[in-house]
């Protein structure tokens, strides 16, 4: 039996340049505000998985997938995740 693919997920809704710009903005605000921005605490934030979904067209739902992605993005950042 084939797995059904989720509909509506398209790759490159935002391009790599926009994705990187938004991630860098996120990092800058988090560093400036010690792990918090206008959206809340980085630890609970859904912005990074959302941007990933818009860029890669892949929905991350499992907590360990999200944690792994955030760790990769926050690498070398001195921010409370």
C-alpha positions as CSV (number, residue, x, y, z in Angstrom):
1,X,0.0,0.0,0.0
2,X,1.4,3.4,-1.0
3,X,1.7,6.2,1.5
4,X,-0.5,9.1,0.6
5,X,1.5,12.3,0.2
6,X,0.1,15.4,2.0
7,X,-1.5,17.8,-0.4
8,X,-0.6,21.4,-0.5
9,X,3.1,21.0,0.4
10,X,5.1,22.6,-2.3
11,X,8.9,23.1,-2.4
12,X,10.4,26.6,-2.7
13,X,7.3,28.6,-1.7
14,X,10.1,30.8,-0.3
15,X,13.6,30.6,-1.9
16,X,16.9,29.8,-0.2
17,X,17.8,33.5,0.0
18,X,14.5,34.5,1.8
19,X,14.8,31.4,4.0
20,X,18.3,32.3,5.1
21,X,17.4,35.9,5.7
22,X,14.4,35.0,7.9
23,X,16.5,32.5,9.9
24,X,19.3,35.1,10.4
25,X,16.7,37.6,11.6
26,X,15.4,35.0,14.0
27,X,18.9,34.3,15.3
28,X,19.6,38.0,15.6
29,X,16.5,38.7,17.7
30,X,17.0,35.6,19.8
31,X,20.6,36.7,20.6
32,X,19.6,40.3,21.3
33,X,16.7,39.2,23.6
34,X,18.4,36.2,25.2
35,X,16.3,33.5,23.7
36,X,13.1,35.4,23.3
37,X,11.5,37.6,20.6
38,X,8.1,39.1,19.9
39,X,6.7,35.6,19.2
40,X,7.9,34.0,22.5
41,X,10.7,31.8,23.7
42,X,12.9,30.0,21.1
43,X,12.4,26.7,22.9
44,X,8.7,26.7,22.0
45,X,8.8,28.6,18.7
46,X,7.3,27.2,15.6
47,X,8.8,29.7,13.2
48,X,11.8,27.6,12.2
49,X,9.7,24.5,11.3
50,X,7.3,26.8,9.5
51,X,10.0,28.4,7.4
52,X,11.5,24.9,6.7
53,X,8.0,23.8,5.5
54,X,7.8,26.8,3.1
55,X,11.3,26.3,1.8
56,X,11.6,22.5,1.6
57,X,8.0,21.5,1.3
58,X,8.4,19.1,4.1
59,X,6.2,19.1,7.2
60,X,8.0,18.2,10.5
61,X,5.6,16.9,13.1
62,X,7.7,14.7,15.4
63,X,9.3,16.5,18.3
64,X,12.7,14.8,17.7
65,X,12.7,16.0,14.0
66,X,12.0,19.6,15.1
67,X,14.6,19.4,17.8
68,X,17.2,18.1,15.4
69,X,16.4,20.9,12.9
70,X,16.6,23.6,15.6
71,X,19.9,22.2,16.8
72,X,21.3,22.3,13.4
73,X,20.2,25.9,12.8
74,X,21.2,27.2,16.3
75,X,24.6,25.5,16.1
76,X,27.3,28.0,17.3
77,X,24.7,30.3,18.7
78,X,24.8,31.4,22.4
79,X,21.0,31.4,22.9
80,X,18.7,29.6,25.3
81,X,16.9,27.2,23.0
